Amino acid sequence: MSGTSTSAAVAVRPADYAPPAAIAGIERRAFAIGTVALVLAVIGGVLNPAQFFRSYLVAFVYCLGVPLGCLGIAMLHHVSSGAWGLMIRRPLEAAARTLPWTALFFVPLLPGLGKLYPWADAARVAADPLLKHQAPFLNAPFFVVRAVIYFAIWTGLALVLDRLSRREDATGDPGLSRRMRLLSAPGLALFCLCGTFASIDWLMSLDSHWSSTIYGFYLVGGMVVSALAFVILIGLFLAMRPPMEGVFKPVHFHDYGKLLLAFVVLWAYFAVSQLIIMYQGNIAEEVTWYRGRLLGGWRFVTIALFALHFGLPFLLLLSRDLKRNVRKLSIVAVLLLVMRWVDVYWLAAPAFSPDHPHLHWLDVVLPVALGGVWVGLFARQLQKRPLLPAGAPGLAEALGHD
């Protein structure tokens, strides 16, 4: 077995794993779809500015979840030094490299802060003692400064890791793998810390009278689910075309399916833990957030989240055969990507429509717009590097994985 692995390592040349031309087609189609949807969204924004900003917030947080989740998975791979991550390192790195562009998606939210957040409305702050108390932290200038810090940290981690990975390809220096591991360990802590504060700023502060210490972990866990589902779909796309056809094996997707199952369970654990703590406490200020979601018209969305974001994927991903069948696994991935949008919508929209869901056409168009643009950016980045990290230690083990 070791002889086979060694020969496989010698045979890996970057030129042999150039991205397929079909990725350029994805780039063109994604940008075209995103542009058309953006035009429609702008028209909707002119006609209904308040709804535009509400829908845009959900679309922004949802679309940001994929590149951020990919950055987290990449750092988890470096920390664990597992061969499982080498086959998907290039898609993870390509997604993380879009973060500087994704940061620009945040800018259109700024004119709508007063329409989204109670703390950004001077009249409401003046009339609410709690909002006055929170004003030193929840105010527009500091809100923007914090967002800049979040994106600077996320982007810095992504670009430094990418530069080290590029140098590893060029030199084959095994010490670079250790440097990436040493950076990723504190990087994961910073990633979770920034994700927690960003979730407080962007979503939890929609209702400044409610708070939860688990909220940030809940959202960060969901972002990793989004990223894993997306990477599985990209893996299917690449596995059906040269040069990765025959390189991706069922056992690789089995690994990604197990990782997806783990994070689906982790997401559910955070969700249930938050609910149990609020239920046991039975404090009026804390249960208001759940009242409409559990007892009002939103309860059907809550049931759908439990059934389709956790229950059904959990049962399906228990199957070894399903995890090794990439087409069936991809159906679960598509379901989870859809339910990730439902989850973000469920987190944000009740702040504006507390009694029942009010789905607007902008709620659909804006995720397509931002998602189309982001997929185009991702496809452009994926074309810039060979699909396998030829200089990475352990690549022979990953290729010979049975």
MARMIFI-593427 format. One record per residue: x, y, z of N, C-alpha, C in turn; residue in three letters. Coordinates in steps of 0.2 Angstrom, whole numbers, plus 2048, in hexadecimal, padded with zeros to 3 digits. Example, Ala and Ser with C-alpha at 12.3 -4.5 7.8 and 13.67 -1.06 7.14 Angstrom:
<pts>
8427E482783E7EA8278427F0827ala 8407F58238447FB824840800827ser 
</pts>
This chain:
<pts>
8047FA800800800800804806800met 80A80680480E80C80481180D7FDser 8138087FA8168097F381180C7EEgly 80B80A7EF80680D7EA8058147ECthr 8058167F280481D7F480A8217F2ser 81081F7F28168227F08158247E9thr 81481F7E58138207DE80E8257DCser 8088247E08038297DF8058307E0ala 8098317E580C8387E781083A7E1ala 8158367DF8198387D981583A7D3val 80F8367D280C8387CC80883E7CCala 8078417D28038477D380784D7D0val 8048507CA8078567C880285B7C7arg 8038617C97FE8667C97FB8677C2pro 7FF8667BC7FC8677B67F78617B4ala 7F785C7B87F38567B67EC8587B9asp 7EB85D7BE7E585E7C17E38657C0tyr 7E38677BA7E186E7B87D986E7B9ala 7D68737BB7CF8737BB7CB8727B5pro 7C686F7B47C286D7AE7BF8747ABpro 7BF8747A47BC87A7A17B587B7A3ala 7B18767A57AA8777A77AA87C7ADala 7AF87D7B17AE8827B77AD8897B4ile 7B188A7AE7B08917AB7A88927A9ala 7A588D7A779E88D7A579A88F7ABgly 79B88C7B179888D7B77998957B9ile 79F8977B87A089E7B979C8A37B5glu 79B8A17AF7988A67AA7908A57ACarg 78D89F7AD78689F7AF7858A27B5arg 7898A17BA7888A37C17878AB7C1ala 78C8AE7BE78C8B57BD7868B87B9phe 7848B47B477E8B77B07788B67B4ala 7778B17B87718B07BC7718B57C2ile 7778B67C57788BB7CA7768C27C8gly 7798C47C27788CA7C07708CC7BEthr 76D8C77BB7668C87BA7628C87C0val 7638C47C57608C47CC7628CB7CFala 7688CD7CF7698D47D27658DA7CFleu 7648DA7C87608DF7C57598DF7C8val 7568D97C97508D87CB74F8DA7D3leu 7558D97D67558DB7DD7558E27DEala 7598E57DA75A8ED7DA7538F07D9val 74F8ED7D47488F07D37448EF7D9ile 7458E97DC7418E87E27438EC7E8gly 7498EE7E874C8F37ED7498FA7ECgly 7488FC7E67459027E573E9027E7val 73A8FD7E57338FD7E77328FC7EEleu 7368F87F17358F67F873B8F67FCasn 73E8FC7FE7458FC8017458F8808pro 7408F880C7408F48127418ED811ala 73D8EA80D73D8E380B7438E1808gln 7468E580474C8E48017528E3806phe 7528E780B7588E68107568E0814phe 7508DF81674F8D981A7518D2816arg 74F8D28107518CC80B7588CC80Aser 75B8D28097628D28087668CF80Etyr 7648D18147688CF81A7688C781Aleu 7628C48197628BD8197668BA813val 7668BD80D76A8BA8087728BB809ala 7738C180C77A8C280E77D8BD813phe 77A8BC81877C8B781D77C8B081Bval 7778AE8177778A881477D8A680Ftyr 77E8AB80A7838AA80678A8AB809cys 78B8AF80E7918AF8117938A9815leu 78E8A581778F89F81A79389A817gly 79389981079789480C79E89680Cval 7A189C80A7A889D80B7AB89D812pro 7A78A08177A989F81D7AA898820leu 7A589481E7A588D8217AB88A81Dgly 7AC88B8177B28888147B888A817cys 7B98908197BF89281D7C088E823leu 7BA88D8277BA88A82D7BC88282Cgly 7BA87F8267BB8788257C3878823ile 7C587C81F7CC87C81D7D187D823ala 7CF8818287D388182E7D387B832met 7CD8788327CC8728367D086C833leu 7D086C82C7D48678287DC86882Ahis 7DE86E82A7E587082C7E786E833his 7E286F8387E386D83F7E4866840val 7DF86283C7DF85B83D7E4857839ser 7E785B8347EB85782F7E885182Cser 7E285182B7DF84B8287DF84B820gly 7E084581E7E08448167DA846813ala 7D48468177CD8478147CD84E811trp 7D18538147D085A8127D485B80Bgly 7D88578097DD8588047D98587FDleu 7D48547FD7D08537F67CC8597F5met 7CA85D7FA7C58637FA7C98697FCile 7CF8697FD7D386F7FF7D28747FAarg 7D38737F37D28787EE7CB87C7EEarg 7C68787EE7BF87B7EF7BF87F7F5pro 7C187D7FB7C18818017C5887800leu 7CB8877FE7CF88D7FD7CC8927F8glu 7C988F7F27C68937ED7C08977F1ala 7BC8947F57B78977F87B989C7FDala 7BE89B8017C189F8067C48A5802ala 7C78A57FC7CA8AA7F97C48AF7F6arg 7BE8AD7F67B98B27F47B78B77FAthr 7B98B68007B78BA8067B88C1805leu 7BE8C48027BF8CB8017B98CE7FCpro 7B78CA7F77B18CC7F37AA8CB7F7trp 7AA8C67FB7A48C57FE7A38CB804thr 7A88CD8067A88D380B7A48D9808ala 7A58DA8017A18DF7FE79A8DE7FEleu 7978D87FF7908D77FF78D8DA805phe 7928DB80A78F8DF81178D8E680Fphe 7908E980B7908F080A7888F3809val 7848EF80477D8F18037798F1809pro 77B8EE80F7778EE8157778F4818leu 77D8F881777E8FE81C77990381Bleu 77690581577190A81576A908818pro 7699018197638FF81C7638FD823gly 7698FF8277698FD82E763900832leu 76190683075B909834755905833gly 75490182D74E8FD82B74F8F682Elys 7558F48307568EE8337568ED83Aleu 75A8F183D75C8F18447588F6849tyr 7558F484E7528F98537578FE855pro 75D8FB85776390085A765905855trp 76490484E76690984976190E848ala 75B90E84B75691384B756917851asp 75891E85075992285675392385Aala 74D92385774792485A74591E85Fala 74691885D74591286174A912866arg 75091486575591486A754919870val 75191F86E74F92487374A921877ala 74591D87573F91B87874091487Cala 74691187B74790B87E74D90B883asp 74D90A88975290A88E75890588Cpro 7558FF88A75A8F988975E8FB882leu 75B8FE87D75F900877764905879leu 76290A87E76790F88076D90C883lys 76B90788877190388B775900886his 7738FD8817778F987C77A8FE877gln 77990487777B909872783909871ala 78790987678E909876791903871pro 78D8FE87178F8F886D78B8F8866phe 7858F98677808F886177F8FF85Eleu 78490185A783908856786907850asn 78490B84B78690A84478E90A843ala 79190F84579890F84479C909847pro 79B90784D79E90285079C8FB84Cphe 7968FB84A7938F58467978F4840phe 7998F983C79D8F98367A48F7838val 7A78FA83D7AE8F983F7AE8F1841val 7AA8EF8447AA8E78467AA8E3840arg 7A58E583B7A58E18357AB8E1831ala 7AF8E78317B58E782E7BA8E3831val 7BA8E38387BF8DE83B7BD8D783Aile 7B78D583A7B58CE8387B88CC832tyr 7B68D082C7B98CE8267C08CE825phe 7C38D38297CB8D38287CE8CD82Bala 7CB8CB8317CE8C48347CD8BE82File 7C68BE82D7C58B88297C98B8822trp 7C98BE81F7CD8BE8197D48BD81Athr 7D78C081F7DE8BF8217E08B8822gly 7DC8B48257DD8AD8267DD8A9820leu 7D88AB81C7D78A78157DD8A9811ala 7DF8AF8107E48B180C7EB8AE80Eleu 7EC8AE8147F38AC8177F38A4816val 7EE8A08187EE8998167EE89880Fleu 7EB89B80B7EC89A8047F389B801asp 7F68A18047FD8A280280289C804arg 80189A80A80589480C80488E808leu 7FD88D8067FC8878027FF8887FBser 7FF88E7F980288F7F280988D7F2arg 80C8907F881488E7F88158877F9arg 8118837FD81187C7FE8118797F7glu 80D87B7F380D8787EC8138797E8asp 81687F7E981C8817E582287D7E8ala 82387D7EE82987A7F18288737F4thr 8228717F682286B7F982586A800gly 82687080382987180A82486E80Fasp 82686981382186681882086B81Epro 82586F81F82487482481E879823gly 81C87A81D81687E81C81087B81Eleu 80F87581E809872821809873828ser 80E87382C80E87483380C87B834arg 80F88083080D887831806888830arg 80388582B7FB88682A7F8883830met 7FA87D8337F787B8397F787F83Farg 7FD8828407FE8878457FA88D844leu 7F988F83E7F589583D7ED89383Eleu 7EB88D83C7E488B83C7E288A843ser 7E68888487E388784E7E088D852ala 7E48938527E18998557DC89C850pro 7DD89B8497D989D8447D289B845gly 7D18948477CA8918487C789584Eleu 7CB8978537C889B8597C68A1857ala 7CA8A58537C88AC8507C28AB84Bleu 7C28A68477BC8A58437B68A4847phe 7B68A084C7B089F8507AE8A6854cys 7B38A98567B28AF85A7AF8B4856leu 7B28B58507AF8BA84B7A88B8849cys 7A78B28487A08B084579B8B184Bgly 79D8B08517988B18567968B8857thr 79B8BD85779A8C48577968C6851phe 7988C484B7948C684578D8C3845ala 78B8BE8487858BB8497818C084Eser 7848C28537818C785877F8CD854ile 7848D08507838D684D77D8D6848asp 77E8D184377A8D183D7738CE83Etrp 7728C984376C8C58437698C684Aleu 76D8C584F76A8C58567688CC858met 76B8D18567698D88587638DA854ser 7608D685075A8D884D7548D9852leu 7558D58587518D585E7568D7864asp 7578DD86575C8DF86A75A8DD871ser 7538DB8727518D98797528D187Ahis 7558CE8767568C787675D8C5875trp 7608C08797678BE8787688B787Aser 76D8B487776F8AD8787768AC877ser 7798A987C7808A787B7828A2876thr 77D89E87477F89887077D89B868ile 77A8A08677788A286177E8A285Ctyr 7848A585E7898A585978B89E857gly 78C89A85B78E89385A789890855phe 78389185677D88E85277E89184Btyr 78089784A78089A843787897840leu 78C89784479389584179288D83Fval 78F88984378E88284178A88183Bgly 78588683A78188683478588782Egly 78A88C82F78E88E829792888827met 79588482B79987F82A795879826val 78E87982878A87482478987781Dval 78887D81C78788081678D87E811ser 79387F81479987E81179B87780Fala 79987381379A86B81279586980Cleu 78F86C80D78A86A80778D86C801ala 78F8738017918767FA7978727F8phe 79C8707FC7A286C7FA7A18667F7val 79C8627FA79A85C7F779785C7F0ile 7938627EF7908637E87968647E3leu 79B8687E57A18697E17A58637E0ile 7A585F7E57A98597E47A58547DFgly 79F8547DF79B8507DA79C8537D3leu 79C85A7D379D85D7CC7A485B7C9phe 7A985B7CE7B08597CC7B18527CAleu 7AE84E7CF7AF8477CE7AC8447C7ala 7A78487C47A48457BE7A88487B8met 7AE84B7B97B284E7B37B984D7B4arg 7BD84C7AF7C484C7B07C78537B2pro 7CC8537B67D184E7B87CF84A7BEpro 7CA84C7C27C88497C87C38437C8met 7C18427C27BD83C7C07C28357C2glu 7BF8327C77C382C7C97C882D7CFgly 7C98347D07CE8367D57C98367DCval 7C48397DB7BF8397E17BC8327E1phe 7BC82F7E77B98297E87B48297EDlys 7AF8247ED7AA8237F27AC8257F9pro 7B28227FB7B48238027B682A803val 7B782E7FF7B88358007B2839802his 7AD8377FE7A683A7FF7A3837806phe 7A58318077A382E80E7A6832814his 7AC8348137AF8398187AB83F819asp 7AA8428137A684981379F848816tyr 79C84281479584181779584081Egly 79B83D82179B83C82879C84382Clys 7A08478287A284E82B79B85282Bleu 79785182579185582578C85382Aleu 78C84C82B78884A83178984C838leu 79084D83979284F83F790857840ala 79185B83B78F86283C78786383Cphe 78385F83877C85F83977A85E840val 77D85984377B85784A77E85D84Fval 78486084D78686585178186B851leu 77F86D84B77A87284A77487184Etrp 77186B84E76B86985276D86A859ala 77386885B77486886277486F865tyr 77787486177787B86377087D863phe 76C87B85E76587E85E76187B864ala 76187586575D87286B760875872val 76687687276987887976787F87Aser 76688387576488A87675D88A878gln 75988687575288587675188387Dleu 75487E87F75387B88675588088Bile 75B88488A75D88988F75788E890ile 75589088A74F89588B74989388Emet 74788C88C74188988F742888896tyr 7488868997488858A074988B8A4gln 74C8918A174C8978A474589A8A5gly 74189A89F73A89C89F73A8A48A1asn 73F8A789F73F8AF8A073B8B289Aile 7378B789C7338BA8977378BD891ala 73C8C08937408C488E7448BF889glu 7458B888B7488B48877438AF883glu 73D8AE8857398AA8817358AE87Cval 7368B487C7328B88767358B686Fthr 73B8B586F73E8B386873B8AC866trp 73A8A886A7378A18687308A1868tyr 72C8A686B7258A686B7228A5864arg 7248A985F7218A98587248A3855gly 72A8A185672D89C85272A895854arg 72889485A72588E85D71E88E85Dleu 71A89385E71389385F70F89785Aleu 71389C85670F89F85171089C84Agly 70F8A084570F89E83E71689B83Cgly 71B89D84072289A83E723893840trp 71E89084471F88A847720884841arg 71D88683B71D881836725881833phe 72788783372E888831733884836val 73288583C73688284173587A840thr 72F87883F72F87083E73386E838ile 73287283373687082C73D87082Eala 74087583274787583374986F837leu 74586D83C74786784074786183Bphe 74286183774185B83374685A82Dala 74786082A74B860824752862824leu 75486682A75A86882B75E863830his 75A85F83475D85B83875A854837phe 75485383875184C838753848832gly 75084A82C751846826759845824leu 75D84B82476484A823767845828pro 76684682E76984183376783A831phe 76183883076083182E76382F828leu 76383382376683181D76E83181Dleu 77183582177883582177B830826leu 77682C82A77882682D77A821829leu 77882182377981B81E78081C81Bser 78481681C78A81681978A816811arg 78581280E784812807782819804asp 77E81C80877C823805782828805leu 78682880A78C82C80A79182A805lys 7918248037968227FE7938237F7arg 78D8257F678A8267F078982D7EFasn 78E8307EB78E8377EA78883B7E8val 7848377E377E83B7E177983B7E6arg 7788367EA7738367F077583B7F5lys 77C83B7F777F8407FB77D8477F9leu 77E8487F377D84F7F07768517F1ser 77184C7F176A84E7F27698517F9ile 76C84D7FE76C850805770857805val 77585880277985E8027748647FFala 7718627FA76C8677F77678697FCval 7648647FF75F86580476186A80Aleu 76786880C76A86C81176C87380Fleu 76E87480976F87B80776887F807leu 76387C80575D87F80575A88180Cval 75B87C81075987D81775E88281Bmet 76488381976888881C76588F81Aarg 76289081475F896813759897818trp 75589281874F89281C751893824val 75789182675989282D75B89982Easp 75E89C8297608A382A75A8A8829val 7558A682574F8A982474B8A982Btyr 74B8A382E7478A283474B8A683Atrp 7518A783A7548AB83F7538B383Eleu 7528B58387528BC83774B8BF836ala 7478BB8317408BE82F73B8BF835ala 73B8BB83A7368BC83F7378C3843pro 73D8C684273D8CD8457398D2842ala 7378D183B7338D583872C8D3837phe 72B8CC8377248C98367248C483Cser 7228C68427238C184871D8BC848pro 7188BD8457128B98457128B3841asp 7148B483A7148AF8357198B1830his 71B8AC82C7208AE82671D8B2821pro 7218B681E71E8BA8197248BA813his 7238B580F7288B480A7278B9804leu 72C8BD80372C8C27FD7308C07F8his 72F8C27F27338BF7EC73A8C17ECtrp 73C8C77F07438C97F17468C47F5leu 7438C07FA7468BB7FE7498B67FAasp 7468B57F47488B07EF74E8B27EAval 74C8B87E87518BB7E37578BD7E5val 7588C07EB75E8C27EE7638BD7F0leu 7618B77F27668B17F37688AF7ECpro 7648AF7E77668AD7E076B8B27DEval 76A8B87DF76E8BE7DD7758BD7E0ala 7758BD7E777C8BD7EA77F8B67E9leu 77B8B17E977E8AA7E87818A97E1gly 77D8AC7DC7808AB7D57878AF7D5gly 7878B57D778D8B97D77938B57DBval 7918B27E17968AF7E57998A97E1trp 7948A57DE79689F7DB79B8A07D5val 7998A67D179D8A87CC7A48AA7CFgly 7A58AD7D47AB8AF7D77AF8A87D9leu 7AB8A47DC7AE89D7DE7B189A7D8phe 7AD8997D37AF8967CD7B68997CAala 7B689F7CA7BC8A37C87C28A17CCarg 7C18A17D27C789F7D77C98987D6gln 7C48947D57C688C7D57CA88B7CEleu 7C988F7C97CD88E7C37D48907C4gln 7D68937C97DD8967C97E28917CClys 7E088C7CF7E58877D27E38807D0arg 7E887C7D07E78757CE7E28727D4pro 7DF86D7D27D986A7D67DC8667DCleu 7E28647DC7E58617E27EC8647E4leu 7ED8647EB7F38687ED7F98637EDpro 7FC8637E780285E7E680785E7EBala 8088647EE80E8647F380C8627FAgly 8068607FC80385F802805858805ala 80885880B80985180E80284D80Fpro 80384780D7FC84380E7F8842808gly 7FA8468037F68457FD7F683E7FAleu 7FB83B7FA7FB8347F87F682F7FCala 7F68318037F182D8077EA82F805glu 7E98358037E28378017E08347FBala 7E58347F67E38317EF7E28297F0leu 7E68267F47E681F7F57E181C7FAgly 7DD8217FD7D88208027D381B800his 7D28158037CD8108017C780F806asp 
</pts>
